[in-house]
Structures are given as C-alpha cells and as structure tokens.
Amino acid sequence: MENKELNQIKTILEDWIPKDASIAIAVKGRYIHYSAGIPNIHLSKGETVKEGSIAEMTFKKNCKVDALVDDSVFGVSYYGIGYPIHVKDEPGVLVVILPPSHFLKNEPLHLLTGKHEETWCPVPLEHISHIESLQKKTWFYAANKTYSAIHTLKNLETRLPNSFLRIHRSYIVHIPFIQCISRDFSSGLVIKLKDGTELPVSQTYVNHVRKRLEF
C-alpha cells in the first residue's frame, strides 16, 4: 500500500476517531501497516494475524466487527473496530484500535463477560455475588466459579445497577448475596455473603454503605 493511500485513509479516519488511536491494516492474513497510538499493541510489518484479534474476526466474518479484546492476545486489552477492505484487489482488513474505556464509558451493563480457565463466558448480573480487584486484574464470582474481566472497578461502579454496592477500593458487592453485616476486632464493618465469604468495608465507604443499606 502506497503512502498516498495510507494518508487518505488516515485523513478520513481523523474525522471520527481520536487522533492517538492505533491503526492496523492486514492483507491475506499478514499486517502490511501499523501506526502506533494508544493503546499500542506493538505490531510489526509482515506479522501474521493472531487468533482472537479483531483483524482475524473481520477476515472470518467479512463484515464490520467491533469488540473488546482481552490482554491474552497482545498483552494489552483494547477495543477494536475492524472493516473489510481491498488493497490492490486483495482482501484485507483495516482495524482501529482504541482503549477499552472508549467503548465502556457510558454503556449500562446487563451482564459481565469473564474468562474462566480458557473460555470466555457471558454471565448474567443476577448470578454474580461480588467483584474484586486483585493484582492489577478484575475478578468476579458466580456459581462457585471465578472469572477474570477486562473492566476496572471504577468503570463498573458507574455502569452496574443499584443492586451492586462499592464497599472498598478492591470490592463491589451484590446486595442480594449479603447474609449479614458485623463489626470486626477494630470496630470496622465486615460483610458476610451467603456462601460464607467475608469482605471488609473500608472506612472510606462506611457512611456510603450505611446510607445505602439504611442502618
């Protein structure tokens, strides 16, 4: 692909995507162009399209694809939009690569999709007991299974329904799963879930928890 063609594509894209977005173009299963932005998934010219990437999905479906991709593909999570194109009569794809927050900013959640072992599973919110931030990853718990998710607690807090309650910088609890609330040895609050899990309420959130649960 000549620089003139690339510049035309970039000019068109600048009208509707952030200027710092990454852009990738692949033809016949290999990348022929990559403009690094934020996030940077570090593609190289000639690199094979990876399974699970937006480019791979777009090649397979031969239609516009947009999806969140977790960090297992490129080591960083991203929101990608893929478009089928033709480059010198060869089938190709153009992928716009954006931070996950670009997609997640204001959309209300109806379920959480998480990774359990090697499988991604959409889980209805009503099945989730609590959500945890641990070791720079987000985990949620449902039906005795643990799932990893690409969301941050900060983002989830604004998108989950009122039945979910932030109780700590590391925890969001689903109110229907609460069995009782008690004090610990330091007079702080501890929430016990119906499965026996105990979660601390940090001092920052004590008044918020009391107000929401009216006690």
N, C-alpha and C positions, 0 to 999 in steps of 0.2 A: 504494500500500500504506500503510495507516494505521500510526501509531506503535505502537499496541497490538499489532498483528500482528507488527511487527518485534521488539518486546520479547519476545513469546512465543517467536519463533524463536531469538533470542539466548539466552534462558534455557535452552532445550533444548540448544543447541549448547555451552553452557558446561560441560555435564556430561562432554563427551568431547574437546573441543579446547582448546588453550592460550588463555588469555584475551586474549593480544595478537595473535591471528590476525586477518587481514583477512577481511571477508565482503562478497560482492557478490551482488546479485540483478538479474537481467535478465528482461525480458518482451518478446516479439516482436522480439528482436534488439537491444534497447537496455537499458542499465542504468538501473534506477529507484532503486537504493540502493547505497551503498558505505560501509562502516565501515572506515577505515584502521587497519592494525595493522602487524605485521612479518611478511613484507616488505610495503612499501607500493607498490602498482603504479599509484597516482595515477589512479584512475578518476573520471569526472565523471558526474553525473546527466544522462541523455539521450544519453550517448556510445554509439556503435554498437559492438556486439560484434566484436572483431577476429578475423580468421582465425588459426587456430593456438592460440587461447586455450582454456582449459578450458570456458568458457561456450559457445563455438562448437561444440566437440566434443560437449558434452552436448545442445545443441539438435539436432545432426545425428543422434546415436545414440538420443536419447530414453531414456537409461538412465544409471545412475551411471557416472561416469568419474573415474578418478584417474590423474594422470600428472605427470611433470616437464616444465616448460616453460622453454626457454632464454631468454636475455635479448633475443633478436631481436623478441619480441612487445611487451614493455612496458619494455624496457631493464633489467630485473632478472630473474634466474632465480627460479622458485618451484615449489613442489609444490602442486598444486590438486586438490580433490575437488569434483566437480560433481554436483548432484542435480536431476532434473526435478521441477518443482513446478507448481502452478497458482495464479495470482493473479487473483482475480475472474473465474474461468473462462477466463482466457487462459493459454496455455502459457508457462512460464518456467523459469528455472534458478536455483539457489542454489549459489554457489561459495565454498568455504572455501579461503583462500589461506595457505599455510604456508611456512616456509623450506625449501629443498631438503634440509637436514640432518634434517628431521623424518622424511622417507622413507628417507634414505640411511644413517641412523645405524648400524644393525646388519645390514642385509641383505647377505649374501655376493654377490659378483659372479660371473656366468658369462659375461658379455660386456660390452662397452662400446658405448654408442650415441654416435656422434660426428657432427658436421656437416662434410661435405666439399663445398666450394662452396655450393650452395643445397639440398643433400639431406642428410637425416639417415639414417645407416646403422648398423645393429647389427653390430658386429664381434666375432667370437669371440676370446676372450683369447689363444688359442694363435697367432693371427696378429699380435699386437702385439709390436713389438720393444722399445719404450721409451715412457715418458710424461714430459712436460716441462711445467713451469710457466714461462710467459714472458709478460711484460707483463700481469700480473693475469688471465691465462687459462690453461686447461689444454689441452694438445695431446697427442695420441698418434699413433703412426706404425705403419702396417701396409701391406704390399704396395706400397711406394713411394708411399703416399698419406698426407696429413696431415689429421687430424681435430681439431676442437675439441670439448671436452666441458664439461659444467657442474660436474663434480666438482672438488674440491680434492685436491692430493696427500696432504694429511693424512688426508682421508676415505678415499681409495683405499688408502692404506697399510694400513689396518685391515681392508679388505674383499677385497683381492686374495689369491689363493692364494700358497703359499710359493715358487712359481717366480718371483715378482716380488721385486725387491730394491731397497730405498731406498739410494741411494749419495750423495745430495746434497740440499740443500734444494730444488733445482729438478729433480731427476731420479729416476725409478724405472725400473730396467732389468729386462727379462725374461731370466732366466738362460740359457735355451736359445739366445738370439741372441748371446751373448758369444763372441767369437772368441779374445781373449786379454786379459791384464792386464799392463801395463808401468808403468815409472816415467817421470815427466816430468822436465824440466830442474831442477825444485825438489825432486825426490825424492818427489813426490806420486804417487798412483796414477791411471792412466788406463785406462779400459775401452774396448776397441775391439770394435765389433759386426761381425757377418759382412758387413754392407753397407758397411763402411768408416767408419761414424760413430764418432767418439771422444767419450767422456763422462768428465769429471773426477770423481774420488771426493774429496769434501771431507774434511778432517781429522776432522770430527765423526763421519763414518761409516766411517773406515778400519778400525777394530777390528771393527765390525759386519760389514763386507764380508769381512774375513779370516776371521772366525769362521764365517760362513755358507758361504763357498766353501772353507774349510779349507786355507789356505795361509799 
